[in-house]
Amino acid sequence: MPYYDKSEDWLHQSALLLQARPATTRITTRYNLKPAHRVTKAEKAAAAAASTTSPPPSTANAASKKPPRGHLVLKTFDPSSGVCLKYKTSKAAEVGRLVQMLGTLGRRMAALPEVAVSGGGAQDEVMADAAAEAEVGVGSGVQTPVPSAAAAAAAAVPAAASQAGGGGKGKKKKGKR
Amino acid sequence: MGVLTNEEFFAKLAGLFESGKNKDHGAIYLTQKRLSYDQEDALSKPTAEDSFADLHPTKPLPVLIRASNNKGKKKRGEKVKLSTVVEPADLEAFFVRYAEVCRAGMAALKPRDRTKRKAKARKKKVGGAGQTAMSAIP
């Protein structure tokens, strides 16, 4: 199964899968670390040659390398039907939002009513999401923030009490750009 | 390892993230699923007329959270496996803490890139300066 481009899509599809198979579906979050610089064969050979003659310089070289790169993969998998949904990111800004998503999906796993999900916390989360998307979208064009704003508005509908504030916030973001 | 309390789980998870910080490779796996083991009072057995009994349990079920560094047989000594059970009532609070621990632990992810925005702002400034200069000439 390919990766979804947007975490919202992943969340939506995962929610549907959980709805269908709440007992067997599991969500795995993988946090991966990889060296920033891949060692090529020639370098390896050189390092080996160097280490046989003089080991200290090669280790010193390794220590001065860049910090490792990390990425995060979210996977929803249902072993009984074989459905696998994935989302991948390497942005630190997304972590909080993604764990919030894990929380909303966790509620579904626990068979708690959905309505409570769109309470105060969830709405704040959606707004933060819109803000993050707007920032990401600055470079890439006008297209991206629009659906997120729409999603925020849609999410705001159930919680009618605090809708006005949320709507204003969204508008502000739009004006800024 | 047996099931930890939520507090212990967070403490050990933070330690697990910390142990990965000074290495340049590795992975940490976090898993969540419904705890259906030993939950007879919430889950009735599927019957002929109701074969999807798990779709409508009589009461909310706990969620099982696992964390591991997936070390294999050769490195069994380094293997860490943590698990905890979150009661439905504690879910919200648990995930708030969970987000904090994850944000702190996943330090190798890319921080937010502000260079683009800065470049744009600079461009705007330069453009504005140019205009004023143009108007100042005649």
Chai-1 contact restraints between the chains, C-beta under 6 A:
chainA,res_idxA,chainB,res_idxB,connection_type,confidence,min_distance_angstrom,max_distance_angstrom,comment,restraint_id
A,P22,B,R34,contact,1.0,0.0,6.0,A-B,restraint_1
A,A23,B,R34,contact,1.0,0.0,6.0,A-B,restraint_2
A,A23,B,S36,contact,1.0,0.0,6.0,A-B,restraint_3
A,A23,B,D54,contact,1.0,0.0,6.0,A-B,restraint_4
A,R26,B,T31,contact,1.0,0.0,6.0,A-B,restraint_5
A,R26,B,K33,contact,1.0,0.0,6.0,A-B,restraint_6
A,I27,B,Q32,contact,1.0,0.0,6.0,A-B,restraint_7
A,T28,B,Y29,contact,1.0,0.0,6.0,A-B,restraint_8
A,T28,B,T31,contact,1.0,0.0,6.0,A-B,restraint_9
A,T29,B,L30,contact,1.0,0.0,6.0,A-B,restraint_10
A,R30,B,A27,contact,1.0,0.0,6.0,A-B,restraint_11
A,R30,B,Y29,contact,1.0,0.0,6.0,A-B,restraint_12
A,Y31,B,I28,contact,1.0,0.0,6.0,A-B,restraint_13
A,Y31,B,M106,contact,1.0,0.0,6.0,A-B,restraint_14
A,N32,B,A27,contact,1.0,0.0,6.0,A-B,restraint_15
A,L33,B,H25,contact,1.0,0.0,6.0,A-B,restraint_16
A,L33,B,G26,contact,1.0,0.0,6.0,A-B,restraint_17
A,L33,B,A108,contact,1.0,0.0,6.0,A-B,restraint_18
A,K34,B,H25,contact,1.0,0.0,6.0,A-B,restraint_19
A,P35,B,D24,contact,1.0,0.0,6.0,A-B,restraint_20
A,P35,B,H25,contact,1.0,0.0,6.0,A-B,restraint_21
A,P68,B,D24,contact,1.0,0.0,6.0,A-B,restraint_22
A,P68,B,A108,contact,1.0,0.0,6.0,A-B,restraint_23
A,G70,B,A108,contact,1.0,0.0,6.0,A-B,restraint_24
A,G70,B,L109,contact,1.0,0.0,6.0,A-B,restraint_25
A,S90,B,L109,contact,1.0,0.0,6.0,A-B,restraint_26
A,S90,B,K110,contact,1.0,0.0,6.0,A-B,restraint_27
A,K91,B,K110,contact,1.0,0.0,6.0,A-B,restraint_28
A,A92,B,L109,contact,1.0,0.0,6.0,A-B,restraint_29
A,A92,B,P111,contact,1.0,0.0,6.0,A-B,restraint_30
A,A93,B,R112,contact,1.0,0.0,6.0,A-B,restraint_31
A,V95,B,C102,contact,1.0,0.0,6.0,A-B,restraint_32
A,V95,B,R103,contact,1.0,0.0,6.0,A-B,restraint_33
A,V95,B,M106,contact,1.0,0.0,6.0,A-B,restraint_34
A,G96,B,A99,contact,1.0,0.0,6.0,A-B,restraint_35
A,G96,B,R103,contact,1.0,0.0,6.0,A-B,restraint_36
A,V99,B,Y98,contact,1.0,0.0,6.0,A-B,restraint_37
A,V99,B,A99,contact,1.0,0.0,6.0,A-B,restraint_38
A,V99,B,C102,contact,1.0,0.0,6.0,A-B,restraint_39
A,G103,B,F95,contact,1.0,0.0,6.0,A-B,restraint_40
A,G106,B,Q32,contact,1.0,0.0,6.0,A-B,restraint_41
A,G106,B,V63,contact,1.0,0.0,6.0,A-B,restraint_42
A,G106,B,L91,contact,1.0,0.0,6.0,A-B,restraint_43
A,R107,B,L91,contact,1.0,0.0,6.0,A-B,restraint_44
A,M109,B,R34,contact,1.0,0.0,6.0,A-B,restraint_45
A,M109,B,V63,contact,1.0,0.0,6.0,A-B,restraint_46
A,A110,B,P60,contact,1.0,0.0,6.0,A-B,restraint_47
A,A110,B,L61,contact,1.0,0.0,6.0,A-B,restraint_48
A,A110,B,V63,contact,1.0,0.0,6.0,A-B,restraint_49
A,A110,B,P88,contact,1.0,0.0,6.0,A-B,restraint_50
A,A111,B,P57,contact,1.0,0.0,6.0,A-B,restraint_51
A,A111,B,P60,contact,1.0,0.0,6.0,A-B,restraint_52
A,A111,B,L61,contact,1.0,0.0,6.0,A-B,restraint_53
A,L112,B,P60,contact,1.0,0.0,6.0,A-B,restraint_54
A,L112,B,P88,contact,1.0,0.0,6.0,A-B,restraint_55
A,V138,B,R117,contact,1.0,0.0,6.0,A-B,restraint_56
A,G139,B,K116,contact,1.0,0.0,6.0,A-B,restraint_57
